[in-house]
Amino acid sequence: MENKPAPAKIKVLLADDHQLFREGLKRILNMESDLEVIGECSDGIQVLEFCNRVQPDVVLLDINMPTENGVVATERLRDIFPEIKVLILSIHDDESYVFETLRKGATGYLLKDMEAESLINAIRTVAEGHAYIHPKVTGKLINQLRRMTYLDEIGATSGAAASRETITKFIPRGNNPLTRREAEVLRLMAEGKSNKTIGENLFISEKTVKNHVSSILQKMEVDDRTQAVINAIKCGWVTL
């Protein structure tokens, strides 16, 4: 009987200026059969130099590093190696950090206090070509997008206008294809809640939530939760 070759592992580059933190991540990730840490860097310049020699699938990148920070490194990686996925790993949950790194080309944004299982899932998700945003910062990111959309609509440019509390209103584009239950799930997704928490809120199983999420993504013709939430807000299907 012919032996099938083992599936290729996801090659991960760790970039963080704290060696002990990198070592802990490396041990966790290398325990997974489909993940392999192929290198470590302590600043953004080293990341570019490493990727010039060996191209990883995913770069797990700290936003605060000496010499060249994660935001600058993300933009340069996106320009030179667009096929490499960048996952930002940060202690900051402020929406300005999230928005800026995503705008520069990051595929996802994680917080350093997340569980190991969620981190591993995030790496696999972005390696497959999807985005991953930590649930704690999803709502803040959406609020930032709402503010920017409002200011763009009214043509506001002054600091005073930008600092005002605003409420964005969107005109629905077409009929909402979601069922009532799917709409409830989508609303909780927009608040940054995980599948488990959504299930607890709606008194349904986590598996049922996953099925609803899959249906929502299919109906909205998007690839991930973040795109679904952003589109739903633009269409006026959910408000925060």
Secondary structure, DSSP 8 states (H G I E B T S, - for coil): ---------EEEEEE-S-HHHHHHHHHHHHTSTTEEEEEEESSHHHHHHHHHHS--SEEEEES--SSS-HHHHHHHHHHH-TTSEEEEEES---HHHHHHHHHHT-SEEEETTS-HHHHHHHHHHHHTT--EE-HHHHHHHHHHHHHHHHHHHHT--SHHHHHS---------S-----HHHHHHHHHHHTT--HHHHHHHHT--HHHHHHHHHHHHHHHT-SSHHHHHHHHHHHTS---
